[in-house]
Amino acid sequence: MKLNATLLTLLLAMAGQALAKPLVVCTEASPEGFDVAQYSTAVTFDAAAETVFNRLIDFAPGTTDLQPALAERWTVSDDGLVYTFHLRRGVQFHRTDYFTPTREFNADDVLWSFQRQLDPKHPWHAKASVGFPYFESMGFGQLIRSVEKTDPYTVVFTLKRREAPFLHDLAMGFTSIYSAEYADQLLAAGKTGDLNSKPIGTGPFVFQRYSKDAQVRYRAHRDYFRGAPPAETLVFVITTDNNVRLQKLRANECQVALYPKPEDVPVIEADPQLKVAGIETLVTSYVALNTQHPFLKDVRVRRAINMAFDRRSHVDQLFGKGNALPAVNPYPPSMLGYNIATHNLPYDPDKARALLKEAGVPDGTVLTLFTRNGGGPSNPNPRLSAEMLQADLARIGLVLDIRVMEWAEMLRRGKSGEHDLLASGWAGDNGDPDNFLTPLLGCEGAKTGENYARWCNFAFQALITRAREIIEPDARAKLYEQALAVYDDDQPWIAIAHPRIFTAMRRNVEGYQPSPLTKNNFATTQVK
């Protein structure tokens, strides 16, 4: 019997789907939620921004270069204030058992996604239980004058001032585009909480269900505008312990295991069933010193803590020799404006103890340290890191009370300022220095809680604000060098390291591209 071309194509497609193997990824922590605009952690972005949603602009895989996404092209006015985006036509939203779209993606979805963060009178603005930390800490409310559509497929952003990293900012997770139609449906039904638990987007994977602290399940979006993912099913298995992730990988319970311990990498590479992808990333591991708390308000105390920190031993034991660069500035030396003239304070416990005495800190003073319960991209072994710091501070008469908690809980309590010290890390989202400095050390971040040091230095703030308004790279670099000198003088952090990041996989996994921004996108990944 002869088959016509259409029927043959259909049968081949069905056979391919039947043979497609599920892709199971062992991840390091639970997502905070799926309404990604409310959050700022990499694990949440992986679980929502890189699966369910798209943005107007994306980063090309494995780079910080921009490429079109929901916007096919864009133009910028000569004065740098007006950005016009021409939207892609024919983009389909997800169809699920809880939502059936009646139209394709258009300008109304872009307007809804930005205006609910921008406009306090927007009906959804107050529905975000934790606010919009990225939007707020990056000052978008003070930057964007308006977001308007000129036709169903053209959107115009008008800024109040020039903003050099604006296009790169629009490729970040918090600018993900939602379905305005779905939002209207939820609002009318009084089910606004479902936006955070039952997300709808245009991305490569359709959300199916989340079993808290256990797994997230997705299916391939067959109508994805870039082509359906080769993995018909994607599962994130939440596995906080690095060792357990590796055990599951060896047992083929997962085919990808994120962030193995650096000392395990040679062992993984020697296993004929496994392989490792490593990349130099834009990551900083650090400990924030709460500058609003007693004693820590005094720069002498912060200097003493930094002088007591045995950075070299810490970095070598935590990451393994050659796997991380000891940190001086808040971002890696490959980025614009890195200040090569700044240096870490010398390791000198005796001088550190003298500084504490000069500042009137009693011997035996207790400081709390918040740290996470599982290893991630910026810290493969938080418990070891905390205990090493505890031993360092004990040498100068400080008692470190270590509080280990789940990642989301640590961030929640950290944003409320309960800690004295908080061990964290930051993966650059867009390749621009502002992405480190404004949310983590700027005055707005101190209000919203993303700045765990609660440090607001007006000289520093003025320099980074000015740097955002300048397009010319050399001029921006000089301003960032000056800002980093202010940071160095005031010591709001213990800057630890810029680590190399690893991903372990089964040998039969293909199409995974590691990112210098530590994003994990599996739209092109498959198990052969």
C-alpha positions in Angstrom: 0.0 0.0 0.0 1.3 3.4 -1.0 1.2 6.2 1.5 0.7 9.8 0.4 3.2 12.4 1.5 1.0 14.0 4.1 0.1 10.8 5.8 3.7 9.6 5.8 4.9 12.9 7.4 2.2 12.5 10.1 3.2 8.9 10.9 6.9 9.8 11.1 6.1 12.7 13.4 4.0 10.4 15.6 6.7 7.8 15.7 9.3 10.5 16.6 7.1 11.6 19.5 6.6 8.0 20.7 10.4 7.4 20.7 11.3 10.8 22.3 12.9 10.1 25.7 12.0 12.2 28.7 14.7 14.6 29.9 15.1 14.6 33.7 17.3 17.3 35.3 18.4 17.1 38.9 18.3 20.7 40.1 19.7 22.3 43.3 16.6 24.0 44.9 12.9 24.6 44.7 11.6 27.5 42.6 10.1 30.3 44.7 7.1 30.3 42.3 6.2 30.6 38.7 5.2 34.3 38.4 8.7 35.1 37.6 8.4 38.9 37.8 8.1 38.5 41.6 11.4 36.7 42.0 15.1 37.1 41.4 16.8 33.8 41.9 18.5 31.7 39.2 16.6 28.5 40.1 13.3 30.3 39.7 14.3 31.7 36.4 15.3 28.3 35.2 12.0 26.8 36.2 9.9 29.6 34.7 11.7 32.2 32.5 13.7 29.6 30.6 10.8 27.1 30.2 7.4 28.7 30.3 8.1 32.2 29.1 9.8 34.3 26.5 10.9 37.9 26.4 11.1 40.6 23.6 14.9 39.9 23.3 17.0 36.9 24.2 20.6 36.2 24.7 22.1 34.0 22.0 22.9 30.5 23.5 26.2 30.4 25.3 26.8 34.2 25.0 25.7 37.6 26.3 24.9 38.7 22.7 21.4 39.8 22.0 19.1 38.1 19.5 15.4 38.6 18.5 12.7 36.7 20.4 9.1 37.9 20.7 10.3 41.1 19.0 11.7 40.5 15.5 13.5 43.8 15.4 13.8 47.1 17.2 15.1 50.6 16.7 16.4 53.2 19.1 16.0 57.0 18.7 19.0 59.2 18.3 18.6 60.7 21.8 18.5 57.1 23.3 15.1 57.7 24.9 12.6 55.9 22.5 12.8 52.1 21.8 10.4 50.8 19.2 9.8 47.0 19.0 8.2 45.3 16.1 6.6 42.1 17.3 6.7 38.6 15.9 3.4 37.4 14.4 1.9 34.0 14.7 3.3 33.2 18.2 1.0 30.8 20.1 0.3 30.8 23.9 0.2 27.5 25.8 -3.0 25.4 25.8 -3.7 23.6 29.0 -6.6 22.1 30.9 -7.0 25.4 32.7 -6.6 27.8 29.8 -7.5 27.9 26.1 -6.2 31.0 24.3 -8.5 32.6 21.7 -5.8 34.7 20.1 -2.1 34.8 19.3 0.5 36.9 21.1 0.3 40.6 20.4 1.1 44.1 21.9 -1.5 43.9 24.6 0.5 41.1 26.3 3.6 43.3 26.3 1.7 46.2 27.8 0.1 44.0 30.5 3.5 42.5 31.4 5.2 45.8 32.0 2.3 48.0 33.1 1.4 45.8 36.0 4.9 46.3 37.4 5.1 50.0 36.4 1.6 51.4 37.3 0.5 51.2 41.0 -3.1 51.7 39.8 -2.9 48.6 37.5 -5.5 46.0 38.8 -2.7 43.4 39.1 0.0 45.6 40.7 -1.0 44.9 44.3 -1.6 41.2 43.6 2.1 40.4 43.7 2.6 39.2 47.3 6.3 40.1 47.3 6.2 43.0 44.9 8.5 43.1 41.9 12.1 43.0 43.3 14.1 43.2 40.1 11.9 45.9 38.5 12.1 47.9 41.7 15.8 47.4 42.6 16.9 48.3 39.1 14.9 51.5 39.2 12.6 50.7 36.2 9.8 52.7 37.8 11.9 55.8 37.7 13.3 55.0 34.3 10.3 54.2 32.1 8.1 57.1 31.2 5.6 55.0 29.2 4.9 51.8 27.4 2.5 52.2 24.5 1.3 50.3 21.4 1.0 52.0 18.1 -0.6 49.0 16.5 -1.2 45.4 17.5 2.4 44.4 16.6 4.3 47.5 17.6 5.3 48.6 21.1 7.1 51.8 22.0 9.0 52.3 25.3 9.8 55.9 26.2 12.4 56.5 28.9 12.9 59.5 31.2 16.7 59.3 30.7 19.2 57.4 28.7 20.0 53.9 30.0 23.0 52.1 28.5 22.1 48.6 29.5 18.3 48.8 28.7 18.3 46.3 25.8 20.3 43.8 27.8 17.9 44.4 30.8 15.0 43.4 28.5 16.5 40.0 28.0 16.3 39.2 31.7 13.8 36.9 33.3 11.8 39.6 35.1 10.7 41.1 31.7 9.0 37.9 30.6 5.8 38.3 28.6 2.5 37.0 30.0 -0.9 36.4 28.4 -3.1 39.4 29.1 -6.1 37.2 28.2 -5.2 34.6 30.8 -4.7 37.4 33.4 -8.1 38.9 32.6 -9.7 35.4 33.0 -8.0 34.9 36.4 -9.0 38.4 37.6 -12.6 37.9 36.6 -12.7 34.5 38.4 -11.0 35.8 41.5 -8.2 33.3 41.0 -5.2 35.7 40.8 -3.0 33.3 42.8 -3.1 30.9 39.9 -0.7 33.2 38.0 2.0 32.0 40.3 1.0 28.3 40.4 -0.4 27.7 36.9 1.7 29.8 34.6 0.9 30.4 30.9 3.5 31.7 28.4 4.8 31.2 24.9 8.0 29.4 25.9 9.4 26.0 24.8 7.7 24.0 27.5 4.2 23.9 28.9 3.8 23.7 32.7 2.1 20.6 33.9 2.4 20.4 37.7 4.7 21.2 40.7 5.1 18.8 43.6 6.6 21.1 46.3 10.2 20.4 47.0 10.1 17.3 44.9 9.7 18.0 41.1 8.4 20.2 38.4 6.9 18.6 35.2 6.6 20.1 31.7 5.6 18.9 28.3 7.0 20.2 25.0 5.2 23.2 23.4 4.5 21.7 20.0 3.7 25.1 18.5 6.8 26.9 19.9 7.8 29.6 17.4 11.4 28.4 17.3 10.3 24.8 16.8 9.2 22.1 19.2 11.8 21.0 21.8 13.2 17.5 21.0 12.4 16.4 24.6 8.7 15.7 24.7 8.8 15.7 28.6 11.0 17.8 30.9 11.2 17.0 34.6 13.1 19.0 37.2 13.8 16.8 40.2 14.7 19.0 43.2 17.8 17.5 44.9 19.5 19.9 47.2 22.5 17.6 48.0 25.3 17.6 45.4 26.2 14.0 46.3 22.7 12.8 45.8 22.4 14.6 42.5 25.5 12.7 41.3 24.2 9.4 42.6 20.9 9.9 40.7 22.9 10.8 37.5 25.0 7.6 37.8 21.8 5.5 38.3 20.2 7.3 35.2 17.4 8.6 37.4 18.3 12.0 35.9 20.3 12.7 32.7 21.5 16.1 33.8 22.8 17.0 37.2 23.5 20.7 37.9 26.5 22.0 39.8 28.5 19.0 40.9 31.2 19.7 43.5 34.4 20.7 41.8 36.4 17.9 43.4 34.0 15.4 41.8 34.6 16.7 38.2 37.7 14.5 37.5 35.7 11.4 38.8 32.8 12.2 36.5 35.0 12.7 33.5 36.6 9.3 34.1 33.2 7.6 34.0 32.5 6.3 30.5 28.7 6.9 30.9 29.1 10.5 32.0 30.5 13.8 30.8 30.9 17.4 32.1 30.4 20.8 30.6 32.3 23.6 32.2 32.2 27.3 31.5 33.7 30.6 32.8 30.7 32.5 34.2 29.8 35.9 35.4 29.3 34.8 39.0 30.4 36.2 42.4 30.2 34.3 45.7 30.0 36.7 48.6 28.9 37.3 52.2 26.9 40.4 52.8 27.6 42.3 56.1 24.4 44.0 57.3 25.6 47.6 57.6 22.4 48.6 59.5 23.1 46.3 62.5 25.0 47.2 65.7 28.8 47.0 65.3 28.6 46.2 61.6 27.6 49.9 61.0 31.2 50.6 61.8 33.6 50.3 58.8 36.4 49.3 61.2 34.4 46.2 62.1 33.7 45.3 58.5 37.4 45.8 57.7 38.3 43.5 60.7 36.1 40.7 59.4 37.6 41.0 56.0 41.2 40.9 57.4 40.3 37.8 59.4 38.9 35.9 56.4 41.5 33.5 55.0 40.4 33.9 51.4 43.0 31.8 49.7 42.4 28.7 51.9 38.6 29.2 51.6 38.6 29.4 47.8 41.0 26.4 47.4 39.1 24.1 49.8 35.6 25.2 48.6 36.2 25.2 44.8 39.4 23.2 44.3 42.6 24.7 43.0 42.2 26.4 39.6 38.4 26.3 39.6 37.8 29.8 41.0 39.4 33.2 41.0 39.5 34.9 44.4 37.2 37.9 44.3 38.2 41.5 44.9 35.4 43.5 43.2 31.7 42.6 43.2 31.9 41.3 39.6 34.5 39.4 37.6 37.5 41.1 35.9 36.3 40.3 32.4 33.5 42.9 32.8 33.5 46.6 32.0 35.0 49.0 34.6 36.7 46.4 36.7 39.1 48.3 39.1 42.5 46.6 38.9 43.8 49.1 41.5 41.7 47.7 44.3 43.1 44.8 46.4 41.7 42.7 49.2 42.8 43.6 52.7 45.8 41.4 53.8 45.0 38.4 56.0 46.0 39.7 59.4 44.0 38.3 62.4 46.1 40.3 64.9 45.4 43.6 63.3 41.7 42.6 62.8 41.4 41.9 66.6 43.0 45.4 67.3 40.4 47.0 65.0 37.6 45.3 66.9 39.0 46.6 70.2 39.3 50.1 68.8 35.7 49.9 67.6 34.5 48.8 71.1 33.4 45.3 70.1 33.4 43.0 73.2 35.2 39.7 73.0 32.7 36.9 72.4 30.2 39.1 70.4 27.8 36.8 68.6 26.9 37.4 64.9 24.4 35.4 62.9 25.2 34.0 59.5 22.3 32.9 57.2 23.3 30.3 54.7 21.5 27.8 52.4 21.1 24.1 52.9 22.3 22.9 49.5 25.1 23.7 47.1 24.6 25.8 44.0 26.5 27.6 41.3 28.1 30.2 43.6 28.8 27.9 46.5 29.2 24.1 46.1 29.3 23.5 49.9 27.6 26.1 52.0 28.1 24.3 55.3 31.8 23.9 54.8 32.1 27.6 53.8 30.2 28.7 56.9 32.3 26.6 59.2 35.5 27.9 57.7 34.3 31.5 58.2 33.2 30.6 61.7 36.8 29.4 62.5 38.3 32.5 61.0 36.2 34.8 63.1 36.7 32.8 66.2 40.4 33.8 66.0 39.5 37.4 66.5 37.0 36.9 69.3 33.8 36.8 67.3 31.2 34.0 67.6 29.5 33.1 64.4 26.0 31.6 64.9 25.3 29.6 61.7 21.7 29.4 60.6 21.2 26.9 57.8 17.9 27.1 55.9 16.1 26.3 52.7 17.1 28.7 49.9 13.7 30.5 49.5 13.3 30.8 53.3 16.8 32.3 53.6 16.1 34.9 50.9 12.7 35.8 52.5 14.3 36.3 55.9 17.3 38.0 54.4 15.1 40.6 52.7 13.6 41.5 56.0 17.1 42.2 57.4 17.1 39.6 60.2 20.7 38.5 59.6 24.1 40.0 60.6 25.8 38.1 57.7 24.3 36.4 54.8 26.1 34.0 52.4 24.9 34.4 48.9 26.0 34.6 45.3 25.0 36.4 42.1 25.1 35.2 38.6 25.1 38.1 36.1 21.8 38.3 34.2 22.9 40.4 31.2 26.7 40.9 31.0 26.5 44.5 32.2 28.2 45.8 35.5 25.0 47.6 36.4 23.3 44.2 36.9 25.6 43.5 39.8 25.9 47.0 41.3 22.4 48.4 41.2 20.4 45.5 42.7 23.1 44.2 45.1 24.6 47.4 46.4 22.5 50.3 45.2 20.2 52.3 47.5 17.0 51.1 45.9 18.1 47.5 46.5 18.6 48.3 50.2 14.9 49.3 50.4 13.6 46.3 48.5 15.9 43.8 50.3 17.9 42.5 47.3 20.8 44.4 48.8 21.5 42.1 51.8 24.2 44.4 53.1 21.6 47.2 53.5 24.4 49.4 52.2 23.4 52.8 50.8 26.4 55.0 49.9 25.3 58.2 48.1 28.7 58.7 46.4 28.6 55.1 45.1 24.9 55.5 44.0 25.6 58.8 42.1 28.5 57.1 40.2 26.5 54.0 39.1 23.4 56.1 38.2 25.6 58.4 36.0 27.2 55.3 34.4 23.8 54.0 33.3 23.1 57.2 31.5 26.3 57.1 29.4 26.5 55.0 26.2 30.2 55.4 25.5 32.0 52.4 27.1 35.2 54.1 28.1 33.4 56.8 30.0 31.2 54.2 31.7 34.2 52.2 32.6 35.9 55.1 34.4 32.7 55.7 36.5 32.5 52.1 37.5 36.2 52.1 38.5 35.5 55.1 40.8 32.4 53.3 42.2 34.4 50.2 43.0 36.9 52.3 44.8 34.1 53.6 47.0 32.9 50.0 47.6 36.5 49.0 48.5 36.8 51.7 51.0 33.6 50.8 52.8 33.8 47.0 52.7 30.1 46.0 52.8 30.9 42.5 51.7 33.3 39.7 52.0 33.9 39.1 48.3 34.8 35.4 48.1 35.3 34.1 44.5 34.4 34.0 40.9 33.9 30.3 40.3 33.9 28.2 37.2 30.6 26.4 36.8 30.1 22.7 35.8 27.1 20.6 34.6 27.3 16.8 34.7 25.4 14.8 32.1 24.9 11.3 30.7 26.9 10.6 27.6 23.8 10.3 25.5 22.6 13.9 26.2 23.0 16.2 23.3 22.2 19.9 22.6 22.8 21.4 26.0 24.6 24.7 25.8 26.0 26.1 29.1 25.6 29.9 29.6 28.0 32.4 31.1 24.9 33.8 32.8 24.3 30.4 34.5 20.9 30.0 32.8 19.8 26.5 32.1 17.7 26.3 29.0 16.7 22.8 27.7 14.8 23.9 24.6 17.4 22.1 22.4 18.5 19.3 24.7 17.6 15.7 24.2 18.4 12.2 25.3 19.6 10.1 22.3 
